[in-house]
Amino acid sequence: MLNDIIALIISFVFVFAVIAITGLLKHIYKLSAETSRKFIHILLCNWIFVIYFFDNPFIASIAPVFFIAVNFISRKKKLIKAMERDSDTPDTYGTVFYAVTLLAAVWVAYYTHTFIAVCGVLAMGYGDGLAALVGERGGKKLPAPIANKTIGGSMVLLIAVVACIAAVLSRNLYQHDLSYAHIFYTSIFIGFAAMLVELFSPRGTDNLTLPLTVMLGVWVAVTNPAWLPHFSLLYWALFVPFVAWLFGKLTLPATAAATFLATAVYITSGSAVYFSLFAFFAVSVLFGQLGKTRKQAAEALHAKTGARGLAQVFANGAPSLGFGIAYFTTSNSVFLIAAIACFSAATADTLSSEIGILSKIPPMNIITFKPMQKGLSGGVSLLGFAGAIIGAAAIATVSLLYSTNYFWFVFAAGIFGSIIDSVLGALFQAKYKTDEGFTEKPPVMAESISSRNKQAKPAKGFALINNDVVNFISVAASGGLCLLFLLAF
């Protein structure tokens, strides 16, 4: 009991000393309101070390509960000047959430391990605090809807969170049978997850969401060390879509969908299908850079250009996930191969388009065998077929990670997918007539092709069948055909 009382007294003395010293420095050095707030934000997180001296969690909770009330009142009445924002800066409940996190940390420490709570609170204090100080100095802004954040601030947060987790876990290396490799991968994965959470947490809620994310991640890593390989692999499900979004390859909804898809694929199907997904993405982006200037005119005819959207991610990835769920449910390996075959078809079709569009010879309609307008679905060329072979072979090679028995099944499914995509595109995909020829853009979108084209009239196919629908059907059909062959033979 005496220890608890002493620790409680130390808690209040520490907090008020930090606030008083910061207020004095703000007055002497004319610190901005935001700088003084973040100075307090960083220093106060060190209160978490006092928690080691408490025996009773209820007494340890007194200080956080007290400051939840004080911070709430101060936000309304501007009682503690060093903690308040400038008058022209939108106010939030960030200081209240900060105290709520300290309260949560008390009980996390009591029911799990104290160092888990320490990781979360230090990550919040040093990570978010230093990131804000760097961010307010300017730098390259991130895209909307988080344009108020900077790349420099986010990188500082990532480094600070990783350093905090690694330092704390290193102190508990032997007590919990951790290895340095475990600590390294765990820290990076949780740090990146925390950075994403902080970026998309609105109006001060990052003071709650960031530390809770870190605590949860550390708890999982420490209590289930066998999950280390999964942490290492799932890192890429967060990292790759985020980088693709930063460079304009994916829209924000597509980024979230790609992260969910990659995670779900790994959970249901394992590493072979997971690597197939990333091989599809990497190969598509790589070959998409070839001859970008030469592709512009033909690509302008497509219904969608630029960053890939949610529907495109769904069309290329959902069929594989469906087969993966079937594999997860039945443990029948034929569904696993079918899932890989789906990405073979998606890759073959993508490379067929990306490489075929560079051909100097006009494409040939796959149904009529007549020359047709470059850039429209349904056209084929020798160069495009070579692209399909490269794409199918790339994913078939990845399938060797699972087994050497299915290479040709996966390869054939990819070629079939590319062909069926062209057939469906020629017969059913919507095309519209303009003054300059055909386009796949609906009437409103087609106006951007030329100021003379005020109306694009339906000419071929069905309005509801666009490229995303065709892709979904062809990819799913390829996986289904592969499945039928495997079941038959």
Secondary structure, 3 states (H helix, E strand, C coil): CHHHHHHHHHHHHHHHHHHHHHHHHHHHHCCCHHHHHHHHHHHHHHHHHHHHHCCCHHHHCHHHHHHHHHHHHHHHHCCCHHHCCCCCCCCCCHHHHHHHHHHHHHHHHHHCCHHHHHHHHHHHHHHHHHHHHHHCCCCCECCCCCCCCEHHHHHHHHHHHHHHHHHHHHHCCCCCCCCHHHHHHHHHHHHHHHHHHHHCCCCCCHHHHHHHHHHHHHHHHHHCHHHHHHHHHHHHHHHHHHHHHHCCCECHHHHHHHHHHHHHHHHHHCHHHHHHHHHHHHHHHHHHCCCHHHHHHHHCCCCCCCCECHHHHHHHHHHHHHHHHHHHHHCCHHHHHHHHHHHHHHHHHHHHHHHHCCCCCCCEECCCCCECCCCCCCEECHHHHHHHHHHHHHHHHHHHHCCCCCHHHHHHHHHHHHHHHHHHHHHCECEEEECCEEECCCHHHHCCCCCCCCCCEEEECECCCCHHHHHHHHHHHHHHHHHHHHHHC
